[in-house]
Amino acid sequence: APRRRERWPLLPGHVEVAEPHLPTGAQQSATVANPASGASSDLLPHFQLEPEDVYIVKNKAVSLACRATPATQIYFKCNGEWVHQGDHVTQHSTDRSTGLPVMEVRIEVTRQQVEKIFGLEEYWCQCVAWSSSGTTKSQKAFVRIAYLRKNFEQEPTAREVSIEQGIVLPCRPPEGIPPAEVEWLRNEELVDPELDANVYVTPEHSLVLRQARLADTANYTCVAKNIVARRRSASAAITVYGMAPPRQSPPCCPGVALPVLSLPKGGLDADVADSSILTAGFQPVSIKPSKADNPSLLTIQPDLSTTTMTYQGSLCPRQDGPAKLQLPNGHLLSPLGAGRHTLHHSSPAAEGADFVARLSTQSYFRSLPRGTNNMAYGTFNFLGGRLMIPNTGISLLIPPDAIPRGKIYEVYLTLHKQEEVRLPLAGCQTLLSPIVSCGPPGVLLTRPAILAMGHCVEASAENWSIRLKKQSCEGTWEDVLQLGAEPCTELYYCQLEAQACYVFTEQLGRFALVGESLSMAASKRLKLVLFAPAACPSLEYNIRVYCLSDTQDVLKEVIQLEKQLGGQLIGAPRVLHFKDSYHNLRLSIHDMPSSLWKSKLLASYQEIPFYHIWSGLQPFLHCTFTLERLSTSTCELACKIWVWQVEGDGQSFTVNFNIAKDTRFSDWLVPDEVGTPALVGPSAFKIPFLIRQKIISSLDPPGTRGADWRTLAQKLNLDSHLSFFASKASPTAMILNLWEARHFPNGNLSQLAAAVAEVGKQDGALFSEAEC
């Protein structure tokens, strides 16, 4: 009778393989079992060392090791494939306690291996050990590429609090693998909650000061770090006042007792008041055309004749509107009291129906696309207004008094395609924004208009040289401003924010933002979007992966294109940071059920050349994965799509959807906007006209203890632009115009009011207690 074998007990999670399949070149050597003692022939391998999860940092290869006894052979298997025998480093020894043979093997895994085969995550390896009794598998070890993104998801902000008040400083660190650890610095010294009972850090990484002390006045910085890098947030200044919280005044109506700016003794200037303030209160008016195909209905047409009307009573904002300007402690505008006030009512005399016909005769307008949704136009006077191209993030703010009194301008705003205007790029330059025209060019503006448009640059002073370009009347493109440098002219200025830029310009024209990288660390944001047919009558099925510049206008164009093609969105859009590393973008598809689907792609991945993406001149770059279902009854598709830059970042899509109409991701699509692209007069602004004038007249003159426009700029985090504001006749007007451009239509008036109120607290003469 055959001898009964005593097997070594398997460890949890280990699987015995009856007939091992060895890597190429190892079959012959594995058949030779030469145990050190007879007892070892009846034992299954037992692992003394198993491979552990590791992270690849930058381009440094990682080592995986395992050790087992008794073992005649050990080999690594990575992602289901045997590692070649020649890539193993093997070491033999003997266990002193049992006398059994011990075998240890090591392999190295490179970043290129992980990226080439499976993108940027879930690359795994495990050991398989043999003895004459069978095989044992080790645990799986995952090899992940470590990174730490640059931008914090949330940074702490400056606060001013009274003594004994609680403070919470939020911090959400950048995304990273492994997840970043967080620590806090107070004036560059480590905050240790174990040494200070008044301080603790929440599981969400927020720093909490239970009761503010005078000694807590400092600059606080959130620091995130992992094995790759160490990132610092912007510092937040915490100021603790040595006084109790101020007494709150009792409420009145829906309003409360509030500090109010004192009016100039002369009262209101009759030339700057408009009767619409009286009829509409201080609520911005949404004006919608009754016929979408009649462009003349897109503008307000008040009468520009010099008629005069008389109003008797007090001028006070209505209290029942959602857009009233409400301070934390009250109204900014004090009542004027009973009396008679003369207000001039003015409007453009020209009929809106003649607008298109008149402009068609102008040379600067002939090249513009007519009848498209990439254009807005309107008729404006000294009251100003706003033009918007819906769903593009592009707008033009014409502030009050930018157009001289008595003048009427017919203004347009247009989004261009590269082939229409032919913007030349030299060397490694890249287009960072849409190409936008506002005009007519050459008109006289007495105040800068503000052009807002998106951009796709991950801006850093040491990585980029960014320039604002403007097309001249002769058609050549000229640099009119270098961002970060002192402006050589007062005609242009640009504020660059995380995803948008705001261009102050006193001369209308055609603009674009162009960048040139100064290091390989410079990166642009790409928006990755997946579309597939909403209906599939045949066995063949295509998935289109778009790699777009991350601006709203490009996404809008692609959505319109896909609607025409009958496509549907099949995954949430992702953002990828594309570096100036000269490496191409790769796309691959994995994990499809082979019994239901097969890919018709011959190569393991597709590739988009680096320069096609980096230039930014080809807006709709995409790759198509052609699949074939093996049966017409198959309706479900599950797969993974990887998109990554060689030697750079990457993103993965887990796709699981029904190839029949599946609308789960329709919420990510930009809705069709029916709003008005042109708003004229008070309806175009969040800040009521009279309140705006009052803030300007109070904060433009230098104030005692700094209670003027400089402090307002600081409260609104605009103090880095003081030299530009100071160069203008009304610095306060520039600040309020920028606030309007950044926050329309969803701006929070209470936050602006709170900033103005804080300025007033620095000078008691600026405000007085009153009720409305």
Secondary structure as GFF3:
##gff-version 3
##sequence-region A 1 772
A	DSSP	alpha_helix	27	30	.	.	.	ID=ss1
A	DSSP	three_ten_helix	38	42	.	.	.	ID=ss2
A	DSSP	beta_strand	46	49	.	.	.	ID=ss3
A	DSSP	beta_strand	54	56	.	.	.	ID=ss4
A	DSSP	beta_strand	62	69	.	.	.	ID=ss5
A	DSSP	beta_strand	73	78	.	.	.	ID=ss6
A	DSSP	beta_strand	81	82	.	.	.	ID=ss7
A	DSSP	three_ten_helix	85	87	.	.	.	ID=ss8
A	DSSP	beta_strand	89	94	.	.	.	ID=ss9
A	DSSP	beta_strand	101	109	.	.	.	ID=ss10
A	DSSP	alpha_helix	111	118	.	.	.	ID=ss11
A	DSSP	beta_strand	123	131	.	.	.	ID=ss12
A	DSSP	beta_strand	134	137	.	.	.	ID=ss13
A	DSSP	beta_strand	141	145	.	.	.	ID=ss14
A	DSSP	beta_strand	147	148	.	.	.	ID=ss15
A	DSSP	beta_strand	159	162	.	.	.	ID=ss16
A	DSSP	beta_strand	167	169	.	.	.	ID=ss17
A	DSSP	beta_strand	176	177	.	.	.	ID=ss18
A	DSSP	beta_strand	181	186	.	.	.	ID=ss19
A	DSSP	beta_strand	189	190	.	.	.	ID=ss20
A	DSSP	beta_strand	199	201	.	.	.	ID=ss21
A	DSSP	beta_strand	207	209	.	.	.	ID=ss22
A	DSSP	three_ten_helix	214	216	.	.	.	ID=ss23
A	DSSP	beta_strand	218	225	.	.	.	ID=ss24
A	DSSP	beta_strand	230	232	.	.	.	ID=ss25
A	DSSP	beta_strand	236	241	.	.	.	ID=ss26
A	DSSP	beta_strand	258	261	.	.	.	ID=ss27
A	DSSP	three_ten_helix	270	272	.	.	.	ID=ss28
A	DSSP	alpha_helix	276	280	.	.	.	ID=ss29
A	DSSP	three_ten_helix	295	298	.	.	.	ID=ss30
A	DSSP	beta_strand	308	312	.	.	.	ID=ss31
A	DSSP	beta_strand	340	344	.	.	.	ID=ss32
A	DSSP	three_ten_helix	352	354	.	.	.	ID=ss33
A	DSSP	alpha_helix	355	360	.	.	.	ID=ss34
A	DSSP	three_ten_helix	363	365	.	.	.	ID=ss35
A	DSSP	beta_strand	375	380	.	.	.	ID=ss36
A	DSSP	beta_strand	385	389	.	.	.	ID=ss37
A	DSSP	beta_strand	394	398	.	.	.	ID=ss38
A	DSSP	beta_strand	409	416	.	.	.	ID=ss39
A	DSSP	alpha_helix	418	421	.	.	.	ID=ss40
A	DSSP	beta_strand	429	431	.	.	.	ID=ss41
A	DSSP	beta_strand	435	439	.	.	.	ID=ss42
A	DSSP	beta_strand	449	454	.	.	.	ID=ss43
A	DSSP	beta_strand	457	458	.	.	.	ID=ss44
A	DSSP	beta_strand	464	471	.	.	.	ID=ss45
A	DSSP	beta_strand	477	482	.	.	.	ID=ss46
A	DSSP	beta_strand	492	496	.	.	.	ID=ss47
A	DSSP	beta_strand	500	505	.	.	.	ID=ss48
A	DSSP	beta_strand	510	517	.	.	.	ID=ss49
A	DSSP	beta_strand	523	533	.	.	.	ID=ss50
A	DSSP	beta_strand	540	549	.	.	.	ID=ss51
A	DSSP	alpha_helix	552	565	.	.	.	ID=ss52
A	DSSP	beta_strand	567	569	.	.	.	ID=ss53
A	DSSP	beta_strand	574	579	.	.	.	ID=ss54
A	DSSP	beta_strand	585	590	.	.	.	ID=ss55
A	DSSP	beta_strand	597	599	.	.	.	ID=ss56
A	DSSP	beta_strand	606	608	.	.	.	ID=ss57
A	DSSP	alpha_helix	610	614	.	.	.	ID=ss58
A	DSSP	beta_strand	622	629	.	.	.	ID=ss59
A	DSSP	beta_strand	636	645	.	.	.	ID=ss60
A	DSSP	beta_strand	650	658	.	.	.	ID=ss61
A	DSSP	three_ten_helix	666	668	.	.	.	ID=ss62
A	DSSP	beta_strand	678	680	.	.	.	ID=ss63
A	DSSP	three_ten_helix	681	684	.	.	.	ID=ss64
A	DSSP	alpha_helix	689	699	.	.	.	ID=ss65
A	DSSP	three_ten_helix	704	706	.	.	.	ID=ss66
A	DSSP	alpha_helix	709	715	.	.	.	ID=ss67
A	DSSP	three_ten_helix	719	721	.	.	.	ID=ss68
A	DSSP	alpha_helix	722	726	.	.	.	ID=ss69
A	DSSP	alpha_helix	731	743	.	.	.	ID=ss70
A	DSSP	alpha_helix	749	761	.	.	.	ID=ss71
A	DSSP	three_ten_helix	764	766	.	.	.	ID=ss72
A	DSSP	beta_strand	767	770	.	.	.	ID=ss73
###
